[in-house]
Amino acid sequence: MDNEFDLVVIGSGPGGEGAAMQGAKQGKSVAVIERMAHIGGACTHLGTIPSKSLRHAIFQMTEANSNPLFRGSGLTTNLEFRDLRKAARSIIDRQVEMRRGFYDRNDIQVLPGRAKFLDANTIDIEDGDTRRQQVRAKTIVIATGSRPYRPSDVDFTHPRIFDSDTILNLERSPHAITIYGAGVVGCEYTSMFRNLECKVNLVNTRSKLLEFLDDEISDALSYHIRERGVVIRHNETYEKITGVEDGVVLSLKSGKQLKTDILLWANGRTGNTDDLGLETIGLAPNQRGQLDVNEDFQTSVPHVYAVGDVIGFPALASAAYVQGRYAASHGLHGTAERSLVFHIPTGIYTSPEISSVGRTERELTAAKVPYEIGHAQFKSLARAQITGQTVGMLKLLFHRETLEILGVHCFGANAAEIIHIGQAIMAQKGQANTLLYFINTTFNYPTMAEAYRVAALNGYNRLF
């Protein structure tokens, strides 16, 4: 029957795309259900692509304005927020067109509409008021993503109160902004608005920034954000948020009050599990709308999988894609390559950038693993001196006895690119994944990759 498939995927973001492509490449019949007008999910239309495009536009403007060659000639520019985000529109359109081609070439049916489970193998699709259809599948992958968490006592209809979806519609760059929530989204937008010379209050509900990072990297981020003039307030919780005609007042339970032009709410996300009819098949999301899964991304209904932001941490586009591939393989064949979901790097696009893979010092200490550290300060690298981007470092964690690489942590320009060298070596077997690889390998000079040799020698010297 035309409405029966080997695999049905709900959502066409990174997780859904990964699952769909994996199923198609294995010769299975695949359909993708997408409720948005265009494929790509929130990653393409509201999150990763538009925010990173905006970040790059801001970086280009600030780089030009700080260049003595242009500044001395009076050639500076100060574009408004709406102008800076225009570049994202063309990139989004190109991403959608490219991804549509992926589905077409692989004979994957894209079915527009809202999905709702009728039973464990049957999904109803509603597209508008009149058009409905049903599909059946042996394996189902839920990849519906997430949206910003919106507490009921915050008035998000106020024109000066934003979340990470609506902030992209901001017309003018504010003079001052309060960002409530210091997770990845909050820290990234803190860097962007500070680079636009806005006064920034970053309110953190926890005791330090991005606690999942290695402590040294988290501390470095705090230092450099503060050095740029951002006021960070840790261990604070809001009492109420009041939008007024000329700004927003954030009242904290500590008694403090912060008034700025606008407020960006960046405190948590909610899984998109509403109206999926999950109760019909016995699935119950948690209070944040997220689904619990086992190590194979199966829900409590074995042939129904969930991947990406809808299952929570790490909530990365890259992680969602490989989770989708893994889930599709496991659902269709009962097994999948575990290496797909090992050593997934974290990329955080603050200024400077952060990326890491593997374990942190805190984790290794708790596990009583005898490790050592190797550092390479970017300020000592010729390439960084040439480009002027000398803030940052590369940090290697390795076993004192076997020299196995246990973790790689990078802070600075191009960190999310640099990390992949360490990631590749960690995935090797035997002696190929040790510190000796970096010591005995010739790196191009001058490059940022040379930091691996510098850090490896620094760490090796600590052993004697």
MARDREN-748356 format. One record per residue: x, y, z of N, C-alpha, C, O in turn; residue in one letter. Coordinates in steps of 0.02 Angstrom, whole numbers, plus 50000, padded with zeros to 5 digits. Example, Ala and Ser with C-alpha at 12.3 -4.5 7.8 and 13.67 -1.06 7.14 Angstrom:
2
506604971650390506154977550390506604983550390507124983450423a;506424988850354506844994750357506455000250394506705005750402s;
This chain:
464
500424994050000500005000050000500435006250000500995006250027m;500185011749970500575017849964500695021250031501155025150039d;500275019650081500345023050145500715018750196500715020350256n;501035013350173501425009150218502165009850202502375009350145e;502555010950256503275012150248503665007850297503405005650348f;504285006750281504735003450329504885008150387504935006050444d;504965014650370505165019650420504775026050409504745028650353l;504475028650462504175035350461504525039650512504625037650570v;504725045550491505085050350534504645056450544504375059150496v;504575058550606504175064550621504665070250635504985070450687i;504705074950588505155080650594505725080150544506005074850534g;505895085950513506425085950462507025090050481507405092350438s;507125091150547507745094350570508325089450564508265084350531g;508895090950595509485086650589509355079350609509585074850574p;508995078350664508855071450686508425067750637508565061950620g;507905071050613507465067950564507805066550498507705061350468g;508205071350476508575070450413509065064650418509115060550372e;509425064250474509895058750483509555052050481509805047350449g;508975051450514508615045150515508355043450445508415037750423a;508065048350411507765047150345508295045050295508195040250257a;508865048550294509395046850246509685039950259509845036250213m;509765038250323510035031750339509565026150316509795021150288q;508915027150327508435022150305508435021450229508415015850203g;508455027050194508435026950120509065023650093509025019750045a;509645025150122510275022250098510285014650108510665011150075k;509885012250155509855005050167509305001750126509124995950138q;509025005550078508545002650032507845001950058507444998150031g;507685005550112507025005050142506565010650118506795015950096k;505905009550122505425014750105505345019350164505245017150221s;505405025950151505435030850205504965036750190504915038950133v;504625039050241504235045250236504405049750294504545047450349a;504405056350281504545061350332503935065850338503675068450288v;503695066850399503135071250412503405077850440503775077750489i;503215083450410503465090050431502885094950436502515096050387e;502795097850495502235102450506502385109650483501925113550471r;503045111350477503215118150456503135118750380503115113750344m;503105124950357502995126050285503585123650243503495121750185a;504185123650273504785121550236505175116650279505135116750340h;505545112150246505935107250282506545110550315506725116150299i;506845106850361507445109350395507375110250469507865110650505g;506755110750493506635111450564506865118050592507085122550556g;506815118650659507015124750693507755126250684507955132050683a;508165121050676508885122050665509005126550605509425131150609c;508645125350551508755129150489508405135950491508675140850466t;507815136250521507395142250515507415146850576507305152850569h;507555144150636507515148250696508125147950741508215152250784l;508555142950731509095141950779509795142450750510045147950740g;510095136650737510805136450720510985140750659511435144950663t;510645139750603510835143150542510745150750547511215154450533i;510155153250566510085160550570510515163750624510785169150613p;510585160550682510985163650735511725163650718512075168450734s;511975158350687512685158150669512825162850610513375165650605k;512335163650565512415168450510512435175550538512835179650516s;512015176950587512015183450620512675184650655512965190050651l;512915179550690513555180150725514115181950677514545186150692r;514115178650618514655179850569514595186950542515105190350531h;513985189250530513895196150505514145201250555514465206150537a;513995200050619514225204550672514995204450675515315209650682i;515275198350670516005197750672516335201550615516835204950625f;516055200950555516335204450498516315212050507516805215450491q;515755214550534515705221750545516195224250598516525229250588m;516225220650653516675222850707517405222050688517825226050708t;517555216850648518245215850625518455221650580519015224250586e;518005223650535518165229150490518245235750528518695239650515a;517795236750577517815243050615518425243550660518635249050677n;518705237750679519295237950723519955237750684520495238250713s;519905236950618520505236650576520785243750567520435248150542n;521415244850588521705251550583521695254450512521645260450503p;521745250050462521755252250393521105255850375521115261150343l;520535253050397519885256050382519735261750430519465266950409f;519895260750494519735265850544520105272250530519835277750539r;520735271650508521125277550494520875281450434521015287350427g;520505278050390520225281350331519505283650342519185286250297s;519265282650403518575284650418518055280050389517465281850385g;518265274050367517795269250336517535264350388517775258650391l;517065266450428516755262050478516015261550463515725265850429t;515705256350488514985255450476514655252950540514965249350580t;514035254950550513645252750608512955250750584512485254850585n;512895244650562512255242150536511775240550592511985238350646l;511135241550580510625239650629510535232150629510745228650582e;510235229550682510135222450691509775219450631509965214050606f;509245222750607508855220050551509275219250487509165214650448r;509755223850478510195223350419510695217750426510865214450376d;510935216650486511425211450498511135204550487511485199950466l;510495203650502510195197050495509945195550424509695190050411r;509995200350379509765199250311510165193750276509895190050235k;510805193250294511225188150263510965181150276511065176550236a;510635180350333510395173650352509845171250305509785165250294a;509455175850277508885173850236509105169850175508815164650160r;509625172250140509845168750080510155162050098510095157250060s;510485161650156510795155350177510255150250193510305144350175i;509725152550228509165148050244508855145250181508725139350176i;508735149650131508435147450068508875142250033508615137350006d;509525143250034509985138550003509985131850040510025126550009r;509955132150107509935126050147509295122050133509325115950126q;508735125450128508095122050114508115118850046507915113050038v;508355122449995508385119749928508845113649924508685108649892e;509415114149958509895108649959509585102449992509645096849966m;509265103450049508985097850086508385094750049508275088750052r;508005098950015507455096349975507725091649921507425086549906r;508295093549893508605089249843508815082549871508765077449837g;509055082449934509235076149967508645071349968508705065449950f;508065073949989507465069649994507245067249925507065061449917y;507255071749877507025069949809507475064549779507235059649751d;508135065449786508605060649755508575053749788508745048649756r;508365053549850508335047149886507635044249891507505039649929n;507175047049850506485044549846506145044249915505775039549930d;506275049249955505955049850021505345054350014505395059949989i;504765051950034504165055950031504145060850089504225058850147q;504045067250074503955072350125503215073950128502925076350079v;502915072650185502195073450194502055079450239502215079050299l;501765084850213501645090750255501045089750302500555086550283p;501105092350362500545092050409500765090250479501355089050493g;500275089950523500395088250593500265080850606499755078150585r;500735077650639500695070450652500365069050719500465072650768a;499965063650720499655061550782499575053950780499305051150733k;499815050650833499765043350836499045041150845498685043650888f;498835036450803498185033150811498265026550848497845024650889l;498815023250834499025017450872499785016950865500095021450837d;500085011650889500815011250891501145011050823501745012250817a;500765009550770501055009250703500715013850653500925014150595n;500205017350674499815021450628499825028750650499715030450708t;499965033150602499995040350616499505043950570499485042750510i;499115048350600498665052650562499025059250547499365062050590d;498955061550485499275067850465498735072750445498345071550399i;498705078450480498215083550466498565089550434499015092550465e;498375091250374498675096850338498115101850322497755101050272d;498035106850364497495111650355496845108850383496855104250423g;496275111650361495625109850389495315103750355494895100450384d;495505102350294495155097250256495565091150238495305085650236t;496205092150224496615086550199496895082350256497225084950301r;496755075850254497015071250305497235064950269496955062950218r;497735061750298497945055150274498255051250331498435054150382q;498315044850323498605040650373499185036650343499155034550285q;499705035650383500265031450362500405026350416500275027450475v;500675020750395500875015450441501615013950432501875014550377r;501935011850486502655010350482502845005050532502555004550586a;503355001250514503634996250561504064999650614504084997550671k;504415005050592504855008750637504685016150632504585018750577t;504645019650689504475026650691505005030350731505195028150786i;505245035950704505735040050740505425046950752505225050450706v;505385048850815505135055550835505735060250838506185059350879i;505725065250795506275070150792505975077150786506135080950741a;505535078650833505135084850828505475090950858505205096450854t;506065090050887506445095850912506155098950974505795095851012g;506325105350984506115108851044505985116151028506115118450972s;505735119751076505605126951070505785130151136505855126651187r;505875136751138506035140051201505495138851254504905139351239p;505715137351315505255136651371504965143451389505345148251396y;504305143851395503975150251410503555149551473503005146851470r;503805152051530503395151851590502765156151582502785161251547p;502225154151614501575157451603501555164551631501135168551610s;502005166151677501975172851708502425177951672502505183551697d;502695176151615503095180951575502705182651512502475178251476v;502615189151500502205191551444502625191951380502935197051366d;502635186451342503035186351281502705190051223502985190551169f;502095192651235501785196951183502035204151187501915208051141t;502385205851242502645212651249503195213751197503615209451188h;503195219451163503675220651108504405221051129504845221151086p;504535221351195505225221851218505465215451253506025215251280r;505055210251254505235203951286505285198551231504815197451194i;505865195351227506015190751173506235183951200506445183351258f;506185178851157506535172551170506995171251110507045175451066d;507315165351109507815164251056507505163550987507855164150937s;506855162150983506515162050918506345169050894506455170750836d;506075173150939505835179750918506375185050916506275190250884t;506945183950948507475189050948507735190450878507995195750864i;507655185650834507885186550765507465191650727507655193850673l;506875193450755506445198450724506575205450751506225210150733n;507075206150795507245212750823507435217550767507835215750722l;507165223550769507285228450716507935232350727508355232950683e;508005235050788508575239450802509015236550857508775233150902r;509655237950853510105235750905509965239850968509955245950966s;509855236551025509705240151087510325243451116510885241451101p;510215248351158510775251351196510975246651252511575246051268h;510475243451284510615238951340510135233051339509545233951321a;510375227151357509965221051356510115216951419510685216551441i;509585213851446509665208851498509525202051467509015201151434t;509975197351478509885190551454509785186051515510235185351556i;509195183151520509035178851578509135171551557508765168851516y;509645168451587509835161651570510525161651538510635164951487g;510985157851568511685157951545511905151151520512465148951532a;511445147751485511625141651450511965143351385512215148951376g;511985138551339512315139651275512015145551237512375149951213v;511345145651232511005151051196511145157751228511305162651193v;511075158151294511195164451329511895167051321511995172951310g;512395162551326513095164651319513255166751247513625171551236c;512965163251198513095165051129512815171951113513145176051081e;512195173251135511895179851121512225185351163512225191151142y;512485183651221512865188451260513465190951220513585197051216t;513835186351189514405188251148514195192551088514525197551073s;513655190551055513435194250996513235201451014513455206150980m;512835202251065512605209051082513175213251111513175219351101f;513635210151145514205214051170514645216251112514935221751114r;514705212051061515095213951002514765219650964515085223150925n;514115220550975513755226250946513805232450991513465237450979l;514225231951043514325237451091513715238851134513635244351159e;513285233851142512715234551188512955233251260513405229251271c;512645236651308512755234951378512355228651393511765228151376k;512685223751424512375217151433512395215151507512915215151539v;511795213351533511745209851597511605202551582511095201051551n;512045198051605511925190951596511735188051664512145187851710l;511115185651671510865183151734510875175551732510545172451690v;511255172551776511355165251778511005162351839511115164651895n;510595157251828510245154151885510705149251922510515146651974t;511305148051896511765143351928512385147051953512425153151950r;512865143151979513445146252012514015147951964514455151851982s;514015145051904514525146551854514245145351785513725142351776k;514605147851735514375147151666514515140151638515055137351648l;514025137351604514105131151567514475125851607515035123951591l;514145123551660514465119051708514675112351678515085108851708e;514405110551620514585104151589515275104451557515565099251540f;515555110451549516215111251519516755109751570516635109551630l;517365108551546517945108151589517995114651628517895120051600d;518155114251693518155120251736518595125751710518415131651714d;519175124051683519645129051660519355132951600519465138951593e;518985129351557518675132651499518095137051522518025142651497i;517695134651568517145138651595517405144951628517115150351619s;517935144251666518235150151700518515155151649518445161151657d;518815152551595519095156951543518535160751509518615166751495a;517975157451495517405160851464517155166451509517035172051486l;517075165051574516845170151621517315176151622517095181851621s;517965174751623518455180151626518415184551564518395190751570y;518385181451505518405185451444517745189151432517745194551403h;517185186151453516545189751447516545195851492516335201251473i;516795194951553516825200651600517325205951575517195211951581r;517875203651547518375208251522518085212651467518295218451459e;517615210051429517285213951377516775218851405516515223051368r;516625218451470516175223251501515485220551518515055224251540g;515385214151508514735211051526514695210251602515185208151634v;514115211751630514005210651702513655203951709513095202951686v;513995199251743513715192551754513465192151826513815193951873i;512855189851834512565189151900512375181751910511895179351880r;512755178251952512645171151965512125170052020511975174552059h;511855163952022511405161652075510815166352085510625167952141n;510525168652030509945173152034509335169852002509385166051954e;508755171352030508115168852004507625174651999507595178852043t;507235174751945506785180351937506175179851983505925174351997y;505945185552006505325186152044504765187851996504225184851997e;504895192951954504415194651901504765198551847505305201451857k;504455198651788504725202251731504175206951707503625204751689i;504325213451707503825218451691504025222351629504535225851629t;503625221851577503745225851518503415232651523502815233051538g;503795237951512503525244751515503645247951446503925244851401v;503425254151440503445257351374504155258251348504275257451288e;504625259851392505305261251370505815255951390506415257151388d;505575249951408506045244751426505725238951463505115237951461g;506145235051496505925229251535506275229451603506875230651607v;505895228151656506165227951723506175220651746505655217451749v;506765218151762506845211451789506925211951864507425214751888l;506455209351902506485209451975506725202551998506405197451982s;507275202352034507565196152057507375194652129507225199152168l;507365188252147507185186252214507675188752266507515189152325k;508275190552244508775193352289508635200652307508975203552349s;508135203552274507965210552287508215215352234508015221152233g;508655212952190508925217352138508395218652084507945214652073k;508455224352051508035225951994508485228451937508905232751947q;508385225651878508785227551820508315230051766507845226551746l;508435236151742508025238951688508465240051627508975243451631k;508255237151571508615238051507508105239051451507495238451461t;508365240651392507915241851335507505235751318506905236251305d;507825229851317507475223651301507715218151347508225218751381i;507335212651349507535206751387507485200651341506995199751305l;508005196451343508005190151307507945184451357508395183451398l;507395180751354507305174851396507665168951363507485167051307w;508155166151397508555160651369508635155151421509175152151427a;508105153751458508155149151514507755142751500507185142051523n;508045138251463507755131751452507345131051389507155135951358g;507225124651371506835123151311506325117651327506405113851374r;505815117351285505275112451293505235108051232505255110551175t;505205101551242505145096951186504475097651150503965098751182g;504495097051084503885097751044503515091151041503535087650990n;503175089451096502805083151099502055084351107501675079551113t;501845090751107501135092251114500745089351054500985089450998d;500155086951067499695084851014499955079350969499715078550913d;500455075550992500685069850953500275063550967500365058450934l;499825064051016499425058151034499835052851067499685046851061g;500355054851104500805049951135500455045751187500635039951199l;499935048651219499565044851270499235038651239499105033751274e;499095038951174498775033351139499225027151140498985021551141t;499885028351139500345022651137500715021751203501205018051207i;500475025251256500755024351322501395028051336501765026151382g;501545033351298502145037351311501955043751347501465046951330l;502345045451398502205051551437502845055851440503325053851473a;502855061551407503435066051412503525068651483503045068551522p;504135070851500504245073851566503975080951567503655083151519n;504085084551622503795091151630504055096251580503745101451570q;504625094751547504885099151495504715096451425505015098651376r;504245091851421504025089351356504525084751323504465083351263g;505015082151360505535077951331505365070551342505025068751390q;505615066351298505495059151302506115055451329506675057151310l;505995050651371506535046351396506675040851346506215037851319d;507315039451335507525034151289508085030151321508415032451368v;508195024051295508765020051319509375021651277509375026351237n;509905017851286510535019351251510485018451176510915020851138e;509955015051153509845014251081509325019051054509095018350998d;509125023951095508635029151078507935026351069507525029351034f;507805020551100507125017851100506735020751158506995021651213q;506095022251146505645024051200505405017551232505655012251216t;504915018051278504655012051309504245007851261504075002051275s;504075010751203503785006851147504355005151100504595009551065v;504594998951099505234997251068505334999450996505895001150977p;504814999550955504915001450885504825008950874504855011350817h;504705012750927504645020050923505265023050956505385022151015v;505645026850916506265029850938506175037350945505715040250917y;506625040550982506625047950987507345050350987507775047351020a;507485055750950508165058350943508155065950942507635069050930v;508735068850955508815076150951508575079851012508565077051067g;508375086051002508195090351059507605087651098507525089351157d;507185083551068506595081051103506775076251159506355074551201v;507405073851161507635069651216508095073451264508345070651312i;508215079951250508625083951295509365083851278509545083451219g;509785084251329510515084851322510775079551274510545073851276f;511265081251228511625087551225511295092951183511535098651181p;510745091351149510365096351111510815100051061510825106251059a;511185096251022511625098950970511395096250902511185090450897l;511425100450850511225098250784511655092250761511395087550732a;512295092550775512745087150755512575080650790512575075350760s;512415081150855512235075250894511565072350868511495066350863a;511085076750853510435074550830510505070550765510175065350757a;510925072850720511005069450655511255062250664510975057650635y;511775061350705512045054550713511575050350755511535044250744v;511205053350802510705049650839510165047050792509935041350799q;509965051250744509475049150695509715043350653509345038550641g;510335043650630510625038250591510645031750632510475026350607r;510845032450695510885026550740510195023550749510105017450742y;509695027750765509025025250779508735021750719508425016450726a;508825024550659508555021450598508875014550587508515009750572a;509535014050594509875007650585509635002550637509494996850620s;509585004650699509385000050752508664997850742508504992050752h;508225002550722507535000750712507414996150654506974991850656g;507804996950601507704993050541508064986350542507854981550509l;508614985950581509034979850579509164976950649509444971550654h;508954980450702509064977850769509754979050797509914976950853g;510174982450758510854983950780511094990350746510834992250694t;511594993550776511884999650747512595000350772512794997450822a;512985004250735513695005350751513745010150810513565015950804e;513995007750867514035011850927514495017850919514405022950952r;514985017150875515465022750867515115029050841515385034550848s;514515028250812514145034150788514015039150844514035045150833l;513895036650904513695041050959514235041851012514105044151067v;514855039850995515425041151039515785047451019515785049350960f;516095050751067516525056551054516195061851011516475064250962h;515585063751030515235069150996515495075751024515435076951085i;515775080150983516055086351009515515091551025514965091550996p;515675095951070515255101651087515535107751052516125109151056t;515105111451017515315117750986514885123451012514275123251005g;515195128351042514835134051072515125140451040515715141851045i;514675144251007514905149750966514875156451002514555161150980y;515215156551059515325162751096515915166351063516185164051013t;516105171951092516715175451069517185175951129517045179851175s;517735172151130517955167251081517545160751084517165159551131p;517645156751032517295150451023517535145251073518085145651099e;517105140251086517275134751131517095128151098516575127651065i;517515123251106517345116551082517715111451124518285112551146s;517395105751136517715100551176517465093751156516925093151127s;517865088651171517665081751159518005077351212518575078651230v;517655072351235517945068051286517795070451356517355074551367g;518185067851404518045069151475518395075451500518895077751472r;518115078251553518395084151586518835082151644518845076351665t;519215086951671519625085651730519195083251789519385078751825e;518615086451796518165084751852517945077451847517945073951898r;517775075251787517555068351778518125063351789518025058151820e;518715064951764519285060551773519495060051846519685054651869l;519465065551882519645065551953519145061351992519345057352035t;518505062151977517985058252012518065050751999517925046652043a;518285049051938518375042051920519065039351941519215033451929a;519475043551973520145041651996520585039051939520955034151947k;520535042451883520965040851825521605045051830521555051151836v;522195041951828522825045751832522955049351766523185046351717p;522825055751764522895059451701523395065151709523585066951765y;523605067851653524035073651652523755078551600523325076751560e;524015084751601523755090151560524305092851515524875093551536i;524125094351453524565097951408524225104151382523655103851358g;524555109851386524265116251364524645119151304525245118251297h;524275122551261524575126751210524205133351211523605133551194a;524535138751231524225145351231524245148251161524775148251129q;523685150651137523655153251069524125159151059524385160251004f;524245162951111524675168851105525395166951086525775171251064k;525565160551095526245158251078526295155451007526835153750984s;525725154950972525715152050905525815157450852525495162750855l;526245156150804526385161150752525745162850713525635168650696a;525345157850699524735159050660524265163850697523985168350666r;524185162850761523755167250801524035174350804523655179150802a;524695174950807525005181450807524895185050741524805191150739q;524915181350686524815184250620524095186850613523995192350588i;523615182750635522905184650627522675189550681522155192750675t;523065190050735522865194450790522375191250837522135194650883g;522215184950827521725181450870522105177150920522125171050915q;522405180450969522865177151015522535174851080522865171851122t;521895176451088521545174251149521355166951142521035164951092v;521535162751190521315155851189521865150851202522445152651211g;521665144551203522135139151217521845132551194521245131851183m;522285127551186522095120651175522335116651235522905117551258l;521905112351260522065108451320521955101051306521415099051286k;522475097051317522435089851308522445086451377522855088151419l;521995081751387522005077551447522185070451425521875067651380l;522685067551456522915060951435523115056651495523285059251548f;523085050051486523255045351539524005045451552524395045151505h;524195045851614524905046551632525305040351611525895041051595r;525005034551612525375028351600525335026151526525835024551496e;524735026151498524655023851429524715029451378524805028151319t;524675035651401524695041651359524075042351314524065046551269l;523555038251326522935038751287522615045651296522585048251351e;522375048551240522025054951244521335053851273520945049851247i;521175057251327520545056351363520055062051352519455061151359l;520315067951335519885073751324520275079151289520875080051300g;519915082951248520205088751213519745094651223519145094051210v;520015100251245519605106151260519945112251229520545113451239h;519555116051192519835121751155519415127951166518805127751167c;519765133551175519445140051186519815145151143520405146351154f;519465148151096519785153051053519525152750982519065148850967g;519815156750938519595157050868519645150250835520145146750842a;519115148450798519085142150760519125135850803519325130550780n;518925136450866518955130650911518535124850885518745119150891a;517945126250857517505120950833517795117250774517585111650759a;518265120250738518615116950683519225113150710519345107350691e;519595116350754520215113450780520075106850817520485102250815i;519505106350850519345100650893519335094050855519455088750884i;519195094350789519095088150752519735084050744519695078050734h;520315087350748520935083550745520985078950806521135073050800i;520855081750865520855077750926520325072450926520445066750948g;519735074150901519195069250897519385063250854519245057550872q;519715064550798519915059150753520415054550786520375048450778a;520885057350823521405053250855521095049250913521285043450923i;520635052150950520315048451005519935042350980519855037551017m;519705042550919519305036950891519745031150868519475025850852a;520405032050866520855026850842520955021550897520785022650955q;521245015950877521365010450923522115009650937522535011750898k;522265006650995522955005151012523375011351022523155016251051g;523995011050998524465016551007524295022750965524585028050975q;523825021950918523655027550873523275033050907523215038550879a;523015031850967522625037051001522985039951062522665041951111n;523645040151059524025042551116524355049351100524335051851044t;524645052151152524985058551147525545058451096525715063551066l;525825052451085526405051751040526225053550968526655055750930l;525595052750949525395054650882525545061950870525825063850818y;525355066150917525445073350908526185075350914526405080050881f;526555071750955527275073250962527655071550899528115075050879i;527465066050867527845063450810527575065350742527825063050691n;527055069450740526745071450677526965078550658527005082950701t;527115079550594527305086150570526675090050550526285087750509t;526585095850580526025100150564526265105950520526825108350528f;525835108050474526005113950434526155119950480525865120650534n;526605124150457526805130050495526765136250450527025136050395y;526455141550473526105142350536525365140650530525025142950484p;525105136550575524405134750578524165134550650524575134250696t;523505134750659523235133850726523275126550748523315125050807m;523285121950699523335114850714523985113150750524025108150786a;524485117350740525135116250774525055116250850525495113850885e;524495118950875524375119050947524385111950976524555111051034a;524195106950936524205100050961524915097850978525025094651029y;525385099350935526085097450950526345101151011526675098151054r;526195107651015526415111651072526125108951137526475108151187v;525475107551137525145105051197525395098051216525475096551275a;525515093851166525755087151180526445087251212526575083651260a;526895091451185527565091951215527525094951285527895092951330l;527085099851294526995102851360526775097551411527035097251466n;526305093351391526075088151436526585082751447526655080351504g;526935080751395527445075451401527995077451449528255073351487y;528175083851448528695086351492528485086251566528905086351611n;527835085951579527595085651648527695078751679527645077951740r;527825073751638527875066951664528545065451695528615060451730l;529035069751684529715068151706529985073551753530545072951777f;
